């Protein structure tokens, strides 16, 4: 199955995060690579989205939508760093 | 201008025209739309009478303030959403929209790096928004587009991209059939094509690539082999249905 980019996570995670997730930087727990979530490889649909590290394929984050509920698992991320929304939340 | 937190909005089709035999431009008026950056996308949700819902992401061809957005949609033969948007959505019909989405695959006028855009097929759509934003602010940042497409008939926005007054130069590349008198034969982009037609690493460009997954993978690998830093390449892949 073809994978997509982390860009596609922006919509499904709007109600999970108060920040724009695709520009947030995260560190892979497995290989310590640091990248924006927009750079992750995402395998999507129909149940949800699995974001994998661009470098080592480790699962960073899983979003599952089922029966009107959404669950988020971020087991593969050591941390997530979010830019100041005042700087970035504009067009 | 501040981009609001996004929820589902309702947009109605206010104008449409064909782009190719398989694609159409649809302009939607979306009350509450906060405007968008060039390169952002929107999720479109359709609900069937039985309650079944399908959501797909589309790049936005327009940029800037206002409640109108233009989408350029390619009909995927076995798609669940695109055939409806291309063939069946009538003026005045409504769809649900969530956006604007994404902050990674965007170009903002305050960026100072030279920009290379590389499109595969309908992956040109976010780049149309970027060329429009570039022109509308009178940006002096070098920006150029390499547009790979199957045949001349598959071009989106050819007139607009070819205008002599365009602030972004477009290089056309054909993979399936070339126009009469074209100097190069049809074929996939090679490393040599990319070396000749794109900004070199020495210019420290930010390179954006958008297209089908295989195209994006091949082009980004080739650019890295030419010496571009992986973090100077931004990609947006689109999948099948």
Contacts between the chains, C-beta under 8 A, distances in Angstrom:
chain1	res1	chain2	res2	distance
A	2	B	212	7.7
A	2	B	213	4.1
A	2	B	214	7.7
A	2	B	237	7.2
A	2	B	239	5.0
A	2	B	240	6.4
A	3	B	213	6.4
A	3	B	237	7.0
A	3	B	239	7.9
A	4	B	213	7.3
A	4	B	237	5.0
A	4	B	238	6.9
A	4	B	239	5.5
A	5	B	105	7.5
A	5	B	235	5.7
A	5	B	236	5.7
A	5	B	237	5.4
A	6	B	104	7.0
A	7	B	41	7.0
A	7	B	102	5.0
A	7	B	104	5.8
A	7	B	105	5.1
A	7	B	236	5.4
A	8	B	57	5.8
A	10	B	41	7.3
A	10	B	101	3.8
A	10	B	102	4.3
A	10	B	103	7.7
A	11	B	6	7.9
A	11	B	41	7.8
A	11	B	43	3.9
A	11	B	55	7.3
A	11	B	57	6.3
A	11	B	98	5.4
A	11	B	99	7.3
A	11	B	101	5.0
A	14	B	5	7.3
A	14	B	6	5.0
A	14	B	7	7.5
A	14	B	98	6.7
A	14	B	101	7.4
A	18	B	5	7.8
A	20	B	102	7.5
A	20	B	103	4.3
A	22	B	102	5.1
A	22	B	103	5.6
A	22	B	104	4.1
A	22	B	105	7.6
A	23	B	103	4.2
A	23	B	104	5.2
A	36	B	104	5.5
A	37	B	104	7.7
A	38	B	102	7.1
A	38	B	103	7.7
A	38	B	104	2.9
A	38	B	105	6.4
A	38	B	234	7.5
A	39	B	104	7.4
A	39	B	234	7.9
A	39	B	235	7.8
A	44	B	239	7.1
A	45	B	239	7.8
A	88	B	103	6.3
A	89	B	2	6.3
A	89	B	3	5.6
A	90	B	1	6.1
A	90	B	2	5.8
A	90	B	3	6.5
A	91	B	1	5.4
A	91	B	3	5.6
A	91	B	34	7.6
A	91	B	35	5.3
A	91	B	36	6.2
A	91	B	37	4.7
A	91	B	64	7.5
A	91	B	65	7.6
A	91	B	100	7.7
A	91	B	108	7.8
